[in-house]
Amino acid sequence: MPVIAFANPKGGAGKTTAALLLASELASRNAQIVIIDADPERWISQWADLPGKPENIRIVSDVTEDSIVDQIDAAAATTQFVIIDLEGTASLMVANAIGMSDLVVIPTQGGSMDAKGAAKMIRLIRNQERMARRAIPHGVLMTRTSAAVASRSLKNVRAQLDKAGIPVFGTPIVERAAYRDIFDYGGLLRDLVPAQVSNLENACKNAGAFTAEVLNRLRQAMAAQGAA
């Protein structure tokens, strides 16, 4: 089953939020999901301890450099989707997870430091492609963007990525209060109460569009692999 890794060696890029949003949307569609929480902060594991985690999401948090390959293999054999929230370093654990992934999502905020982190991750992906002798589908996901206007730094980062020919998700993750609330109160995004969360409908639309793009990229990758 598909393995989707979220990685950026710079902390605070929004990868944990993006990973949980994808899991939340897939779970709302009754998919079976394993989240491998390989981030030392264990934010997703802490979310799982709050009320409202559905039965169709299972968390694996006891992850080490030596065990991650076996854990990804075991999860992929038993569930529909494996989502990996990786640590914010370019470690051997991260490299091994990337080498086993069907799609690598590189969350990036609109700033030069995040862009440098994304570039470092893409170099790591290229090295893993050479070692595995296969293409590893990947894309940069712009995160914490403004719903109203794109900042000058965001436009600059996007232009640099386009110039370098680096694939970028068409759907950015917009800064929304609802995304913070699921970490504070638990449950899935679509379980939140509209009267208690501002712009919940728009947050759900944003997360849904991102999830649709992830699924489309997975289908394209599978089709390309079959053609090869």
Summary of the structure (lengths in Angstrom):
residues: 228
radius of gyration: 16.6
end to end distance: 18.9
largest distance: 51.1
contacts: 738
relative contact order: 0.18
helix: 50%
strand: 15%
